[in-house]
């Protein structure tokens, strides 16, 4: 990615998934736990949201989209 990373928020599901695929190609959505996923998201360039407001459902939604994107690659 060139230039500034886009700002990412918990509701930026697709953008978060694309950033995860780019920055953590070795990670697999089928084998990552929710806590590890949360940590990975918070370390993404441009992530700028409050970790206290994320819900389990938001993390599960991110995992589902991530899975769908990786099986289509």
N, C-alpha and C positions, 0 to 999 in steps of 0.2 A: 504494500500500500504506500502510495506516495503522498506527500503533503500531510496535513493534519488529519488525525483519525476523527471520524464523526463521533459526536457525543452519543453515548449509549445509555439507555434507561431500561428499567425492568420491563416496560411494555414495548420495547423495541425488539420483539422476539426474533424476527427474521434477520435483522442486522446483527444481533448477538450471535445467532447461529452461524452466519457467514464469517464473523470475526473468530468464533471458536474453531471453525474449519481451517481458517487461515493460520491462526496462531498456535493451535494445538492439533496438528494433523495426526499425531500419534494417539490421541485420545479417541475412545470409542463410546458413542452415546449408550450403547447397550451394557457397558461395564462400569460406567461412572456413577458414583453415588450422588445424592442431592447436595451433601455438604461439600464434596469435591467440586461439583458443578458450580456451586455458589462461589467458592474460592476462585475458580478459573475465570468466571465472568467478571469478578471484581478486579482481576489483574489485567483485563483486556485494556488496550490503549483506548482512551476516550470514554471508559465507563465512568459515569458521573451520577450515581443514584444512591439513595440511602439503603444500606443492607438490612436495616431493621424493618423495612416495609415489604420485603419480598415474602410471598406466600409459597407454600408447597405446590399449589396449583400452577403458579407462574413458572416455577422450575420444571414441573412436569410438562407444561406446554412447550417450553424451550427444548426439553429432551425429545418430545415427539416430533417437533419440526426438524431438529437436528438429525434424528433417525431417518426421517423421510428424505431429507436432502442427501444424506450419505448413501442411502440405498439407490438413489437415482444417479449417482456419479459413476 
